[in-house]
Amino acid sequence: MDPFQMVVVIVAIVFGTKAWRDHMRFKQMRANDRASDAEFDRMTQEVARLKERVRVLEKIVTDSDKHLSEEISRLA
């Protein structure tokens, strides 16, 4: 093998290895993004649930006692 061919093979190996590492890093980032999306969806649902609870608590705090007791009586 002449020196020129050896240099070409070494350069090809180096670039092939770099491309493989970049590919693996990209796959890992995509997997992390999917996990982040699932976490974001879970947090969005939790925020919506908490907002509903706050609405109920605000209603309880701001309503008059008579109106609130009437609603409780209807539920029971």
N, C-alpha and C positions, 0 to 999 in steps of 0.2 A: 504494500500500500504506500503510495507516494505521500509526501507531507501535505500536499494540497487536499487530497481526499480525506486525510486524517482530520484536517482543520474543518472541512465541510461536515464530516460526521460528528465531531465534537460540538460544533455550532448547532447542528440539527438536534442533537440530544439535549443541549441546554435550552433551546427554544421549545422543544417538545415538552420537557419537564415543566417549564414556566407556564405553558399553555394548559397542561394538565392541572397544575396547582391552581391557576386562575379559575378553571372550570369547577374544581372541587370547592373553592371558596365561594363561587357564585351559587352553587347548589346549596351550600350551607346558609348563605344569606337568604335565599328563597324559602328555605325551611323555617328560618327565624321569622321572616315576614308573615308566613302563614300562621305561625304561633301568635305573632303580634296581632294579626287580624282577628283571630279567635278571642284573644284577651280583650281587644277593643270592643268587639261585639258583646262580650259578657259584661264589660263595664258599662256600656251604653244601656243595656237592659237593666242593670242595677240602678243606674242613675234615674231611669224612667220610673222604676218601682219606688225609689226614694222620693222622687218628686210627687208621686201620687200620695204617699204617706204624709208628706208635708202639707199637701192640700187638705187632707182629712184633718190633720192636727190644727191647721189654721181655722178650718171651719168650726171645730170644737171650741177653740179658744175665743173666736169672735162672735159666735152665735149667742143669742140670749138663752138663758137657762130654760125658759118655757118651751121654746122651739126645740131645743136639744132633748128635753125630757119627752116631748111628744114623739120625736123620731125614735127614741129608745123604746118607748111604749109600743110603737108600731112594729118594731123588730122583734119584740118579745112575744 
